Amino acid sequence: MKKKSFLIIFSIALLSGGRMYGQSKSYYVSATGKDSNDGLSASSAWRTIEKINSYDFKPGDSLFLEGGSRFAGTIKLSSDDNGSVEKPVVLISFGKGKAIVDAGEGEGLLAVNTSFIKIVSLIFEGSGVNTNKGSGIHFFANDSLRAPKNVEITGCETRGFSHYGIVIGANADSSWKGYDNVRITHSNASENGNGGISSYGSQLGFQHRNFYVAYSRAFRNRGIISKTEGHTGNGIVMAMIDGLVIEHCEAFENGADNRCTAGGPVGIWVWMCRNAIIQYCVSRDNFAGATKDGGGFDIDGGSSNCILQFNNSYNNEGAGYLLAEFGALFPFTNNIIRFNSSVNDGRKNGYGGITIWGAAAEFQVTNTQVYNNSIYVDDSKIVDGKPAGITLLGPHFKNVILANNIIVTKGDVNLISADTTVGVSAFRLVNNQYYSKSNTYPVQWGRKKYNNVVGWLKENPGQQLKLIPQELQPK
């Protein structure tokens, strides 16, 4: 009986290509292939994305797409295509150059509840912002019991999509799971509508866990002129994540076609995130497109325990570094901006190198520290408004401290600009250093304008400046 059972099992294993014993396979897709081929070598390759979609990959399988060739359609993956911890499924180019997935008006790759998978060195192209209706690489979690996990996207390029180049999403019901352990590295996202790289989910919770975005660029994602509700043209914008690192990334020339006046795009930012770090990044030459934002970096609504550090921001229309609470359901608290530089940000709409805004008394920026940053701002190439070293919008802050920052100005700009007066329990300056190349130190504090910091301090004694440079002493 044992011998007979063994023969039956062995025969089944042979018929299934040995898959019962965990053997992985490599499949090839070529512009000169045929879908009637077995796909197991470059000389017997498949030809179309339709053939790819008809097959369920197994742990350890690899799909090789011919470099330099163009394949029309949307690659579709599901939980039936899952790899395993030790044997991920890999999609990758082979030969010379990268394979191109020509998505037309659809998505480049759509994966639903797919785990343990790597997308490597592929190009995804949409038909353009005005005609496309999807994203380049789109992973979506739609499982109430298990979180899909272990997704790696590296060396990929995404362009020409109306939504995002790369986006990781979750069901709008906060009780459903998001993705866990996602890595996006060495990838470019450009010429897309809503933005370059992003994540989304329910605003009622932090569904995603443990994301890493590094050595990637988001650029010339101009936005969507026809869309006036909801900002477009972001670089990297991540949301609904607990545990995130963004480092060594660059965002530039995004947002020019944004036409939403309620809010605008930012180069690199987070909202509704916990325990996020953005570091060693550059965000430059980004646009507002309309009346809001267009800045370099931002910690936004509902975020807590987030840090911006060791970043460079310059020539942005909006704030270099923005702290903003728009009215999220989770508190904006315990965030830090430190060891960053801002050069000539705030070119439009009167933003500052550092800008802080709380929407209302119930939506405050609280328990936040901004320290050891360097800010330079002058009056060259201003689109409109008057930029400042520090800009405060509204009085809705609590225990916000700016300490040990260096602020340098030149020309007709404000050192500090606040549209309303703010008490020291809400906002306090401590031991910051100020220098004006034009020997002017104007402070706008509510309706009153001061010609120098010393005059402002005399009427606001709770604001302490431990060191007063000689040029700031009363004449």
C-alpha positions as CSV (number, residue, x, y, z in Angstrom):
1,M,0.0,0.0,0.0
2,K,2.8,2.4,0.9
3,K,4.6,1.7,-2.4
4,K,1.4,2.2,-4.4
5,S,0.5,5.5,-2.7
6,F,4.0,6.7,-3.3
7,L,3.7,6.0,-7.0
8,I,0.4,7.8,-7.2
9,I,1.8,10.9,-5.5
10,F,5.0,10.8,-7.6
11,S,2.9,10.6,-10.8
12,I,0.8,13.6,-9.7
13,A,4.0,15.5,-8.9
14,L,5.4,14.9,-12.4
15,L,2.2,16.0,-14.0
16,S,2.2,19.2,-12.0
17,G,5.8,20.0,-13.0
18,G,7.1,19.0,-9.5
19,R,5.2,21.9,-7.9
20,M,4.2,19.7,-5.0
21,Y,7.8,19.7,-3.8
22,G,8.2,23.5,-3.9
23,Q,10.1,23.7,-7.1
24,S,10.1,27.2,-8.5
25,K,10.0,28.1,-12.2
26,S,11.2,31.0,-14.4
27,Y,8.9,32.3,-17.1
28,Y,9.8,34.6,-19.9
29,V,7.8,37.1,-22.0
30,S,9.2,38.4,-25.3
31,A,7.9,40.5,-28.1
32,T,8.8,37.7,-30.4
33,G,7.2,35.0,-28.2
34,K,4.0,33.0,-28.5
35,D,1.3,32.5,-25.9
36,S,1.1,28.9,-27.0
37,N,4.7,28.4,-25.8
38,D,5.5,27.0,-22.3
39,G,7.3,30.2,-21.4
40,L,10.1,28.4,-19.6
41,S,13.0,29.9,-21.6
42,A,13.8,33.0,-23.7
43,S,13.5,30.9,-26.8
44,S,10.0,29.6,-25.9
45,A,8.7,32.8,-24.3
46,W,5.1,34.0,-23.9
47,R,4.1,37.1,-25.8
48,T,1.3,39.0,-24.0
49,I,0.2,40.3,-20.6
50,E,-3.0,38.4,-21.1
51,K,-1.0,35.2,-20.9
52,I,0.7,36.4,-17.7
53,N,-2.7,37.2,-16.1
54,S,-4.0,33.7,-16.9
55,Y,-1.3,32.1,-14.7
56,D,-1.1,31.8,-10.9
57,F,2.4,32.1,-9.8
58,K,3.8,30.0,-7.0
59,P,6.4,30.8,-4.3
60,G,9.8,31.2,-5.8
61,D,8.6,31.8,-9.4
62,S,10.2,34.5,-11.5
63,L,8.7,36.3,-14.5
64,F,11.2,37.8,-16.9
65,L,10.0,40.5,-19.3
66,E,12.2,41.3,-22.3
67,G,14.2,44.5,-21.8
68,G,13.5,47.2,-24.4
69,S,10.2,45.6,-25.5
70,R,6.7,47.1,-25.0
71,F,3.8,45.0,-23.6
72,A,0.3,46.4,-23.7
73,G,-2.2,46.0,-20.9
74,T,-2.4,45.7,-17.1
75,I,-0.5,43.1,-15.1
76,K,-3.0,41.7,-12.6
77,L,-2.0,39.9,-9.4
78,S,-3.9,38.5,-6.5
79,S,-3.4,36.4,-3.4
80,D,-3.3,33.4,-5.7
81,D,0.1,34.8,-6.8
82,N,1.6,35.1,-3.4
83,G,5.2,34.1,-2.7
84,S,6.5,33.1,0.7
85,V,9.0,34.6,3.2
86,E,11.9,32.6,1.8
87,K,10.6,32.4,-1.8
88,P,9.1,35.6,-3.1
89,V,7.6,35.9,-6.5
90,V,9.8,38.2,-8.7
91,L,8.8,40.2,-11.8
92,I,11.9,41.6,-13.5
93,S,13.4,42.7,-16.9
94,F,15.9,40.6,-18.8
95,G,18.3,41.3,-21.6
96,K,19.2,44.9,-22.6
97,G,17.4,47.7,-20.8
98,K,14.0,47.6,-19.0
99,A,10.8,46.1,-20.2
100,I,7.9,48.6,-20.7
101,V,4.4,47.9,-19.7
102,D,2.2,50.1,-21.8
103,A,-0.9,50.6,-19.7
104,G,-2.7,52.9,-22.0
105,E,-5.7,54.3,-20.1
106,G,-5.5,51.7,-17.4
107,E,-3.2,50.7,-14.5
108,G,0.3,49.4,-15.1
109,L,0.2,46.8,-12.4
110,L,-2.7,46.1,-10.1
111,A,-2.1,43.7,-7.2
112,V,-4.9,42.9,-4.7
113,N,-4.0,41.3,-1.4
114,T,-0.7,40.1,-2.9
115,S,2.2,39.2,-0.5
116,F,5.9,38.3,-0.7
117,I,6.5,39.8,-4.1
118,K,9.2,41.9,-5.8
119,I,8.8,44.2,-8.7
120,V,12.2,44.9,-10.2
121,S,13.6,47.1,-13.0
122,L,10.3,47.6,-15.0
123,I,8.9,50.7,-16.7
124,F,5.2,51.4,-16.5
125,E,3.8,54.0,-18.9
126,G,0.3,55.5,-19.0
127,S,-1.3,57.4,-21.9
128,G,-1.0,60.7,-20.0
129,V,-2.6,62.6,-17.2
130,N,-5.6,63.8,-19.4
131,T,-6.6,60.3,-20.7
132,N,-5.3,57.7,-18.2
133,K,-7.5,56.6,-15.4
134,G,-5.2,54.6,-13.1
135,S,-1.8,54.4,-11.4
136,G,1.5,52.8,-12.5
137,I,2.0,50.3,-9.7
138,H,-1.0,49.9,-7.4
139,F,-1.1,47.5,-4.5
140,F,-4.5,47.3,-2.7
141,A,-5.3,45.6,0.5
142,N,-8.9,44.3,0.8
143,D,-8.8,41.6,3.5
144,S,-10.5,41.9,6.9
145,L,-8.5,39.1,8.5
146,R,-4.9,39.1,7.2
147,A,-2.6,42.0,6.3
148,P,-0.8,41.4,3.0
149,K,2.9,41.9,3.5
150,N,6.4,42.0,2.2
151,V,6.2,44.0,-1.0
152,E,9.4,45.3,-2.6
153,I,9.5,47.7,-5.6
154,T,13.0,48.6,-6.8
155,G,14.5,50.1,-9.8
156,C,11.2,50.9,-11.5
157,E,10.0,53.9,-13.5
158,T,6.4,55.1,-13.6
159,R,5.1,57.9,-15.8
160,G,2.0,59.2,-17.5
161,F,-0.7,58.1,-15.1
162,S,-3.6,60.2,-13.9
163,H,-3.4,59.0,-10.3
164,Y,0.0,58.1,-8.9
165,G,3.2,56.5,-10.2
166,I,3.4,54.1,-7.2
167,V,0.6,53.8,-4.6
168,I,-0.2,51.4,-1.8
169,G,-3.9,51.4,-0.7
170,A,-6.3,49.8,1.8
171,N,-10.0,49.4,2.1
172,A,-11.8,52.5,3.4
173,D,-13.1,50.5,6.3
174,S,-10.6,51.1,9.1
175,S,-11.2,47.6,10.6
176,W,-9.7,46.0,7.4
177,K,-6.0,45.4,7.1
178,G,-3.4,47.4,5.3
179,Y,0.0,46.4,3.9
180,D,2.8,45.4,6.3
181,N,6.5,45.8,5.4
182,V,6.7,47.6,2.1
183,R,10.0,48.8,0.5
184,I,10.1,51.3,-2.4
185,T,13.7,52.0,-3.5
186,H,15.7,53.4,-6.4
187,S,12.5,54.2,-8.3
188,N,11.4,57.2,-10.3
189,A,7.8,58.6,-10.5
190,S,7.3,61.4,-13.0
191,E,4.7,63.1,-15.1
192,N,1.7,61.8,-13.1
193,G,-1.4,63.6,-12.0
194,N,-2.2,63.2,-8.3
195,G,1.5,62.5,-7.5
196,G,4.5,60.4,-7.6
197,I,4.6,58.0,-4.7
198,S,1.8,57.6,-2.2
199,S,-0.3,55.5,0.2
200,Y,-4.0,55.7,1.2
201,G,-6.6,54.1,3.4
202,S,-9.2,55.0,6.0
203,Q,-9.0,58.3,7.8
204,L,-10.2,56.5,10.9
205,G,-7.1,54.5,11.5
206,F,-3.4,53.6,10.7
207,Q,-3.9,50.5,8.6
208,H,-0.4,50.2,7.1
209,R,2.7,49.2,9.0
210,N,6.5,49.5,8.4
211,F,7.1,51.3,5.1
212,Y,10.5,52.2,3.7
213,V,10.9,54.6,0.8
214,A,14.5,55.4,-0.2
215,Y,16.8,56.5,-3.0
216,S,13.8,57.4,-5.1
217,R,12.8,60.5,-7.1
218,A,9.4,62.1,-7.7
219,F,9.5,64.9,-10.3
220,R,7.5,66.8,-12.7
221,N,4.2,65.4,-11.4
222,R,2.5,68.6,-12.5
223,G,-1.0,67.8,-11.3
224,I,-4.4,68.0,-13.1
225,I,-5.6,71.3,-14.4
226,S,-9.2,70.2,-14.7
227,K,-9.4,68.9,-11.0
228,T,-10.4,71.7,-8.6
229,E,-11.5,69.5,-5.6
230,G,-8.5,67.8,-4.0
231,H,-4.9,68.9,-4.5
232,T,-2.8,67.3,-7.2
233,G,0.8,67.3,-8.2
234,N,2.4,65.9,-5.1
235,G,5.9,64.4,-5.0
236,I,5.9,61.8,-2.2
237,V,2.9,61.8,0.1
238,M,2.3,59.0,2.5
239,A,-0.7,58.4,4.8
240,M,-2.3,55.9,7.2
241,I,1.0,54.4,8.2
242,D,2.4,53.5,11.6
243,G,6.2,53.2,11.2
244,L,7.6,54.9,8.1
245,V,11.1,56.0,7.0
246,I,11.6,58.2,3.9
247,E,15.3,58.8,3.2
248,H,17.7,59.8,0.5
249,C,14.8,60.8,-1.8
250,E,14.4,63.9,-4.1
251,A,11.2,65.7,-5.2
252,F,11.3,68.6,-7.7
253,E,9.2,70.5,-10.1
254,N,5.9,69.1,-8.9
255,G,2.5,70.8,-8.6
256,A,2.5,73.4,-11.4
257,D,-0.9,72.3,-12.7
258,N,-2.7,72.0,-9.3
259,R,-5.9,74.0,-9.4
260,C,-7.4,73.2,-6.0
261,T,-7.6,76.4,-3.9
262,A,-8.5,74.6,-0.6
263,G,-5.1,73.0,-0.4
264,G,-2.1,72.3,-2.5
265,P,0.7,69.8,-3.2
266,V,4.0,69.4,-1.3
267,G,7.3,67.8,-2.4
268,I,7.7,65.2,0.4
269,W,5.2,64.9,3.2
270,V,3.1,62.8,5.5
271,W,-0.4,63.0,7.0
272,M,-2.3,60.7,9.2
273,C,1.0,58.9,10.0
274,R,2.6,57.8,13.3
275,N,6.3,57.3,14.0
276,A,7.5,58.5,10.6
277,I,10.9,59.9,9.8
278,I,11.9,61.9,6.7
279,Q,15.6,62.4,6.5
280,Y,18.5,63.1,4.1
281,C,16.1,64.2,1.4
282,V,16.0,67.1,-1.0
283,S,12.8,68.9,-2.1
284,R,13.2,71.8,-4.5
285,D,11.5,74.0,-7.1
286,N,8.0,72.7,-6.3
287,F,4.9,74.7,-7.2
288,A,1.7,75.6,-5.4
289,G,-0.3,75.8,-8.7
290,A,-2.9,77.9,-6.9
291,T,-3.2,79.6,-3.5
292,K,-2.0,77.0,-1.1
293,D,1.1,75.0,-0.2
294,G,3.7,74.1,-2.9
295,G,6.3,73.6,-0.2
296,G,9.3,71.4,0.4
297,F,8.4,69.2,3.4
298,D,5.3,68.8,5.6
299,I,4.1,67.0,8.7
300,D,0.3,67.3,8.3
301,G,-3.1,66.5,9.8
302,G,-3.4,63.7,12.3
303,S,0.3,62.9,12.5
304,S,2.2,62.2,15.7
305,N,5.7,61.3,16.8
306,C,7.0,62.3,13.3
307,I,10.5,63.8,12.6
308,L,11.9,65.8,9.8
309,Q,15.7,65.9,10.0
310,F,18.8,66.5,7.9
311,N,16.8,67.6,4.8
312,N,17.4,70.4,2.3
313,S,14.6,72.5,0.9
314,Y,15.0,75.3,-1.6
315,N,13.3,77.5,-4.2
316,N,9.8,76.2,-3.3
317,E,6.7,78.3,-3.7
318,G,5.4,77.2,-0.4
319,A,7.0,76.7,3.0
320,G,10.3,75.0,3.4
321,Y,8.9,73.0,6.4
322,L,5.2,73.1,7.2
323,L,3.5,71.9,10.4
324,A,-0.2,71.8,9.6
325,E,-3.4,70.4,11.3
326,F,-6.3,70.7,8.9
327,G,-8.9,68.9,11.1
328,A,-8.0,65.2,11.2
329,L,-9.6,62.9,13.7
330,F,-6.3,62.1,15.4
331,P,-4.3,64.7,17.4
332,F,-1.3,66.5,15.8
333,T,1.3,66.1,18.6
334,N,4.9,65.3,19.5
335,N,6.4,66.1,16.1
336,I,9.9,67.5,15.5
337,I,11.7,69.5,12.8
338,R,15.4,69.6,13.4
339,F,18.8,69.9,11.6
340,N,17.3,71.0,8.3
341,S,18.0,73.9,5.8
342,S,15.6,76.1,3.9
343,V,16.9,78.5,1.2
344,N,14.5,80.9,-0.6
345,D,11.3,79.0,0.1
346,G,8.0,80.8,0.4
347,R,8.1,82.3,-3.1
348,K,4.3,82.5,-3.4
349,N,1.4,83.2,-1.1
350,G,3.5,84.6,1.8
351,Y,4.8,81.4,3.3
352,G,7.9,81.1,5.5
353,G,10.9,78.9,5.7
354,I,9.1,77.4,8.6
355,T,5.3,77.7,8.6
356,I,2.8,76.6,11.3
357,W,-0.9,76.3,11.0
358,G,-3.7,74.9,13.1
359,A,-7.2,75.0,11.6
360,A,-9.3,75.7,14.8
361,A,-9.2,75.5,18.6
362,E,-10.1,71.8,18.4
363,F,-7.5,71.1,15.7
364,Q,-4.3,72.5,17.2
365,V,-0.6,71.9,16.5
366,T,0.6,70.7,20.0
367,N,3.7,69.6,21.8
368,T,6.0,70.3,18.8
369,Q,9.7,71.3,18.7
370,V,11.5,73.1,15.9
371,Y,15.2,73.4,16.6
372,N,18.7,73.7,15.1
373,N,17.5,74.5,11.6
374,S,19.1,77.1,9.2
375,I,16.8,79.4,7.2
376,Y,17.6,81.9,4.5
377,V,15.1,84.0,2.7
378,D,15.3,87.0,0.4
379,D,13.1,89.0,-1.9
380,S,14.3,87.7,-5.3
381,K,12.0,85.8,-7.7
382,I,8.9,86.3,-5.5
383,V,5.7,85.4,-7.3
384,D,3.4,87.2,-4.9
385,G,3.1,87.8,-1.1
386,K,5.9,88.5,1.3
387,P,7.9,85.6,2.5
388,A,9.4,85.3,6.0
389,G,11.8,83.3,8.0
390,I,9.0,82.1,10.3
391,T,5.3,82.3,9.4
392,L,2.4,81.6,11.9
393,L,-1.1,81.1,10.5
394,G,-3.7,81.5,13.2
395,P,-3.4,81.1,17.0
396,H,-4.2,77.5,17.3
397,F,-1.0,76.1,18.8
398,K,-0.1,74.7,22.2
399,N,3.4,74.2,23.5
400,V,5.2,74.8,20.2
401,I,8.8,75.8,20.7
402,L,11.3,77.1,18.1
403,A,14.8,77.0,19.6
404,N,18.4,77.5,18.4
405,N,17.5,78.1,14.8
406,I,19.5,80.4,12.5
407,I,17.4,82.8,10.4
408,V,19.0,85.0,7.8
409,T,17.1,87.5,5.6
410,K,17.9,89.9,2.8
411,G,15.7,92.6,1.2
412,D,12.0,93.2,1.7
413,V,11.0,90.2,3.7
414,N,9.8,89.6,7.2
415,L,11.8,87.9,9.9
416,I,8.7,86.7,11.6
417,S,5.2,87.0,10.2
418,A,2.1,86.1,12.3
419,D,-1.4,86.9,11.1
420,T,-2.6,87.1,14.7
421,T,-1.0,87.5,18.1
422,V,0.0,84.3,19.9
423,G,0.6,83.7,23.6
424,V,3.7,82.1,25.0
425,S,1.9,79.0,26.1
426,A,1.0,78.5,22.5
427,F,4.2,79.5,20.8
428,R,7.6,80.4,22.1
429,L,10.9,81.4,20.6
430,V,14.1,80.5,22.5
431,N,17.7,81.4,21.7
432,N,17.2,81.7,18.0
433,Q,19.9,83.7,16.0
434,Y,18.9,86.4,13.5
435,Y,20.9,88.2,10.9
436,S,19.8,90.5,8.1
437,K,22.1,91.2,5.1
438,S,20.0,94.4,4.6
439,N,20.2,95.4,8.3
440,T,16.4,95.2,8.6
441,Y,14.6,93.0,11.1
442,P,10.8,93.5,10.6
443,V,8.3,91.5,12.6
444,Q,4.6,91.3,11.7
445,W,2.7,90.3,14.8
446,G,-1.0,90.4,14.2
447,R,-2.0,93.9,13.1
448,K,1.1,95.5,14.4
449,K,4.4,95.8,12.6
450,Y,7.8,96.2,14.4
451,N,10.9,97.4,12.8
452,N,13.2,95.1,14.8
453,V,13.1,92.1,17.0
454,V,14.0,94.0,20.1
455,G,11.0,96.2,19.8
456,W,8.8,93.2,19.4
457,L,10.4,91.5,22.5
458,K,9.7,94.6,24.7
459,E,6.0,94.2,24.1
460,N,6.1,90.4,24.3
461,P,8.3,89.8,27.3
462,G,7.4,86.1,27.6
463,Q,9.3,85.5,24.3
464,Q,12.9,85.0,25.4
465,L,16.0,85.6,23.2
466,K,19.0,84.6,25.3
467,L,21.5,86.0,22.9
468,I,21.0,89.3,21.1
469,P,23.5,90.0,18.3
470,Q,25.0,93.5,18.3
471,E,23.2,94.6,15.1
472,L,19.9,93.9,16.9
473,Q,20.6,96.2,19.8
474,P,18.5,99.4,20.0
475,K,20.2,102.3,18.1
